[in-house]
């Protein structure tokens, strides 16, 4: 386990070092702010619902999946309680003290999966940038981001049939 922890720290240090470029640091800060509480992704889903009226329901269900992934990530974070990196100076303030999983990455991956399925091509690369920004900002270890992204993708994948099939979304159980 020490080797994995060491690799996590070294990767974080390398990516955090990119933040010495003021432009990279500014981008990391902007992405961190935009991703707080899943805000960027929830707004994107609502905009999709307004702009793409024919698939409004799918966009709204994708937004619900993204919000759900965010909540699941918060729940896991409260259970695991891994401290944030202590050996680098963060570029941003964080809402909480815990690091695992990265909930920014969870919401980003869920949005990439859900909105990507609806043809929103800019979302997956923006989600990847969001994930990397958490490392550049120095607030997560790479394993936090990887776990968050996997959790978000899994959550969205589990709900994708419901999201894309209006008939299933409208089914009521007794």
C-alpha positions as MATLAB code, in Angstrom:
seq = 'XXXXXXXXXXXXXXXXXXXXXXXXXXXXXXXXXXXXXXXXXXXXXXXXXXXXXXXXXXXXXXXXXXXXXXXXXXXXXXXXXXXXXXXXXXXXXXXXXXXXXXXXXXXXXXXXXXXXXXXXXXXXXXXXXXXXXXXXXXXXXXXXXXXXXXXXXXXXXXXXXXXXXXXXXXXXXX';
ca = [
       0.000    0.000    0.000;
       2.923    2.344    0.659;
       3.917    2.144   -3.015;
       0.431    3.216   -4.104;
       0.377    6.043   -1.575;
       3.815    7.148   -2.750;
       2.712    7.070   -6.390;
      -0.437    9.037   -5.476;
       1.675   11.729   -3.777;
       4.207   11.926   -6.613;
       1.535   12.219   -9.306;
      -0.228   14.897   -7.292;
       3.015   16.846   -6.850;
       3.730   16.679  -10.585;
       0.277   17.886  -11.624;
       0.085   20.456   -8.844;
       3.386   21.811  -10.167;
       1.577   22.785  -13.384;
      -0.286   25.343  -11.266;
       2.828   27.497  -11.088;
       1.793   28.796  -14.519;
      -0.688   31.601  -13.695;
      -2.929   30.696  -16.639;
      -3.148   27.058  -15.551;
      -3.786   28.088  -11.942;
      -6.552   30.476  -13.043;
      -8.206   27.741  -15.114;
      -8.000   25.277  -12.209;
      -9.553   27.832   -9.865;
     -12.334   28.654  -12.331;
     -13.178   24.994  -12.888;
     -13.143   24.344   -9.148;
     -15.595   27.183   -8.530;
     -17.831   26.176  -11.437;
     -17.955   22.563  -10.267;
     -18.817   23.334   -6.661;
     -21.910   21.321   -5.641;
     -22.183   20.083   -9.228;
     -23.376   23.542  -10.289;
     -21.823   23.602  -13.766;
     -23.223   20.187  -14.628;
     -26.694   20.827  -13.253;
     -26.872   24.115  -15.159;
     -25.682   22.382  -18.346;
     -28.429   19.791  -18.018;
     -31.094   22.440  -17.498;
     -29.825   24.426  -20.490;
     -29.942   21.222  -22.537;
     -33.560   20.706  -21.478;
     -34.479   24.235  -22.572;
     -32.588   24.168  -25.879;
     -33.456   20.600  -26.917;
     -37.200   20.578  -26.352;
     -37.725   17.295  -28.191;
     -35.569   15.515  -25.613;
     -36.392   17.708  -22.626;
     -37.336   14.712  -20.496;
     -34.063   12.902  -21.210;
     -32.076   16.033  -20.333;
     -33.975   16.474  -17.095;
     -33.490   12.812  -16.190;
     -29.780   13.176  -17.023;
     -29.657   16.158  -14.690;
     -31.297   14.076  -11.958;
     -28.713   11.323  -12.534;
     -25.905   13.867  -12.256;
     -27.356   15.282   -9.030;
     -27.825   11.753   -7.722;
     -24.208   10.877   -8.482;
     -23.119   14.006   -6.632;
     -25.145   12.956   -3.579;
     -23.769    9.416   -3.684;
     -20.231   10.847   -3.825;
     -20.950   13.047   -0.805;
     -22.228   10.025    1.096;
     -19.119    7.984    0.304;
     -16.921   10.923    1.302;
     -18.641   11.120    4.698;
     -18.062    7.410    5.244;
     -14.421    7.217    4.130;
     -13.221   10.537    5.619;
      -9.788   10.507    3.955;
      -7.950   13.759    4.746;
      -7.053   16.112    1.914;
      -3.430   16.259    0.756;
      -1.277   17.932    3.377;
       2.020   18.141    1.519;
       1.021   20.685   -1.169;
      -0.374   24.195   -0.851;
      -3.907   24.198   -2.344;
      -4.817   26.790   -4.953;
      -8.461   26.901   -3.805;
     -10.419   26.671   -0.607;
     -12.576   23.636   -0.132;
     -15.994   23.199    1.402;
     -14.927   20.165    3.431;
     -11.836   18.532    4.895;
     -12.231   15.148    3.246;
     -10.780   14.018   -0.025;
     -12.107   10.594   -1.097;
     -13.760   10.486   -3.543;
     -13.542   13.728   -5.476;
     -17.182   14.750   -5.773;
     -16.234   17.249   -8.486;
     -15.009   14.234  -10.488;
     -18.115   12.222   -9.594;
     -20.499   14.873  -10.935;
     -18.270   15.585  -13.944;
     -18.112   11.939  -15.009;
     -21.852   11.464  -14.487;
     -22.538   14.519  -16.644;
     -20.052   13.368  -19.291;
     -21.774   10.006  -19.477;
     -25.363   11.295  -19.332;
     -25.054   14.400  -21.515;
     -22.554   12.740  -23.815;
     -25.228   10.114  -24.555;
     -27.443   13.007  -25.648;
     -24.789   14.287  -28.055;
     -23.296   17.099  -25.948;
     -19.780   16.723  -27.379;
     -18.088   19.465  -25.323;
     -19.072   17.898  -21.996;
     -16.668   14.904  -21.843;
     -13.492   16.958  -22.472;
     -14.698   19.640  -20.058;
     -15.366   16.921  -17.476;
     -11.830   15.583  -17.981;
     -10.447   19.093  -17.479;
     -12.508   19.387  -14.284;
     -10.985   16.161  -12.986;
      -7.434   17.280  -13.758;
      -8.102   20.693  -12.205;
      -8.625   19.058   -8.807;
      -5.069   17.726   -8.979;
      -3.597   20.983  -10.241;
      -5.442   22.755   -7.419;
      -3.823   20.349   -4.960;
      -7.027   19.353   -3.195;
      -7.225   15.672   -4.190;
      -4.963   12.715   -4.732;
      -5.185   11.042   -8.158;
      -6.884    8.018   -6.558;
      -9.610   10.349   -5.199;
     -10.270   11.676   -8.688;
     -10.170    8.237  -10.318;
     -12.583    6.823   -7.735;
     -14.890    9.821   -8.092;
     -14.932    9.545  -11.878;
     -15.616    5.810  -11.698;
     -18.430    6.371   -9.205;
     -19.999    9.062  -11.387;
     -19.771    6.972  -14.542;
     -21.214    3.936  -12.755;
     -24.087    5.931  -11.279;
     -24.958    7.434  -14.660;
     -24.564    4.071  -16.390;
     -26.945    2.415  -13.953;
     -29.563    5.071  -14.714;
     -28.939    5.434  -18.436;
     -31.768    3.163  -19.544;
     -34.209    5.183  -17.443;
     -32.742    8.412  -18.782;
     -32.941    7.484  -22.470;
     -36.233    5.550  -22.502;
     -39.231    7.829  -21.907;
     -41.537    4.835  -21.503;
     -39.521    3.637  -18.492;
     -39.395    7.107  -16.975;
     -43.175    7.372  -17.046;
     -43.844    3.937  -15.556;
     -45.499    4.178  -12.173;
     -45.334    1.417   -9.650;
     -48.345    0.602   -7.474;
];
